[in-house]
Amino acid sequence: MKLLRFFDYAFTRTATFFFKRDGVEADRAIWFVTGIQTFLVLDAACTFLYFVFPGFLKEHSTLGAIAWGMILSGAYMLNRRRYRGQYFRFKEQWQESHRQRVGRGVAMIVIGIIVFYYPLFLLTLFGKASLS
């Protein structure tokens, strides 16, 4: 349940940032939350496959791309159903002081960077050269 609240907060902050362009529909915020969710799944799957089945990702990259596209589409449809037009409802849940807002905003940026760039961190730390 805590993870779902994180996604609700991420949606609220992103929708607030893009409110002038997107309005109540907040489509960019929905895509941002979808991106975080699918990259979390992708990061976990890539880590598992990288260490348990070495070479699997290279051999079956087309299958992985199709699976990731299906996960992305499914997550977007679920998030669109949950968040579309619900900006003000979620905005009311997050009443926070300026200090909390800055701290949580920095935490969201750090989490976003880690989630989106995790595969590069993984290859840098455990690349083929360091495992052989």
C-alpha positions in Angstrom: 0.0 0.0 0.0 2.9 2.4 0.7 4.2 1.9 -2.9 0.8 2.9 -4.2 0.9 6.0 -2.1 4.3 6.8 -3.6 2.8 6.6 -7.1 -0.1 8.8 -6.1 2.4 11.4 -4.8 4.5 11.1 -7.9 1.3 11.7 -10.0 0.3 14.7 -7.9 3.7 16.4 -8.0 4.1 15.8 -11.8 0.5 16.9 -12.5 1.1 20.0 -10.5 4.3 20.8 -12.5 2.5 20.3 -15.9 -0.9 21.7 -14.8 -0.8 24.8 -17.1 -0.2 22.6 -20.2 -2.2 19.5 -19.4 -5.0 20.7 -17.1 -7.0 18.3 -15.0 -6.4 15.4 -17.4 -2.6 15.3 -16.5 -1.6 13.0 -19.3 2.2 13.6 -18.8 1.9 12.8 -15.1 0.2 9.5 -16.0 3.0 8.7 -18.4 5.6 9.6 -15.8 4.0 7.2 -13.2 3.7 4.5 -15.9 7.4 5.0 -16.8 8.5 4.6 -13.2 6.4 1.5 -12.8 7.5 -0.2 -16.0 11.2 0.7 -15.4 10.9 -0.9 -11.9 9.7 -4.1 -13.5 12.3 -3.9 -16.3 15.1 -3.2 -13.8 14.1 -6.2 -11.6 13.7 -8.5 -14.7 17.0 -7.4 -16.2 18.9 -7.9 -12.9 17.4 -11.4 -12.4 18.1 -12.4 -16.0 21.6 -10.9 -16.0 22.8 -12.9 -13.0 20.7 -16.1 -13.3 20.8 -16.6 -17.1 23.8 -14.8 -18.5 23.5 -14.1 -22.2 19.7 -14.4 -22.2 19.1 -10.7 -22.7 21.3 -10.6 -25.8 19.8 -13.7 -27.4 16.2 -12.8 -26.8 16.2 -9.0 -27.1 13.2 -9.0 -29.5 11.1 -11.0 -27.0 12.1 -8.6 -24.3 11.1 -5.6 -26.3 7.7 -7.0 -27.1 7.1 -8.0 -23.4 8.2 -4.5 -22.2 5.9 -2.9 -24.7 3.0 -5.0 -23.5 3.8 -4.2 -19.9 4.0 -0.5 -20.7 0.7 -0.5 -22.5 -1.1 -2.4 -19.8 0.3 -0.2 -17.0 -0.7 2.9 -19.0 -4.2 1.7 -19.3 -4.5 0.9 -15.6 -3.0 4.2 -14.6 -5.2 6.2 -17.0 -8.2 4.5 -15.5 -7.0 5.4 -12.0 -5.7 8.9 -12.4 -7.5 10.5 -15.4 -9.4 13.6 -14.2 -8.6 12.9 -10.6 -6.0 15.7 -10.1 -7.9 17.6 -7.5 -8.9 14.5 -5.5 -5.2 13.5 -5.2 -4.1 17.1 -4.6 -6.2 17.3 -1.5 -4.5 14.3 0.0 -1.1 15.9 0.0 -1.1 19.0 2.3 2.5 19.6 3.1 4.8 22.3 4.4 7.4 24.0 2.2 10.2 21.9 3.9 8.4 18.6 3.3 7.7 19.6 -0.3 11.3 20.4 -1.0 12.5 17.2 0.7 10.0 15.0 -1.0 10.7 16.7 -4.4 14.4 16.0 -4.1 13.7 12.4 -3.1 11.5 12.0 -6.1 14.2 13.3 -8.4 16.8 11.0 -6.9 14.4 8.0 -7.1 13.5 8.9 -10.8 17.2 9.1 -11.7 18.0 5.8 -10.1 15.1 4.0 -11.6 15.6 5.3 -15.1 19.4 4.9 -15.1 19.7 1.6 -13.1 20.6 -0.5 -16.2 23.6 1.7 -16.9 24.6 1.5 -13.2 24.3 -2.3 -13.4 26.4 -2.6 -16.5 29.0 -0.2 -15.1 29.4 -2.1 -11.8 29.0 -5.6 -13.1 29.9 -5.4 -16.8 31.4 -8.3 -18.7 35.0 -7.2 -18.0 34.5 -7.3 -14.2 32.8 -10.8 -14.2 35.4 -12.6 -16.3 
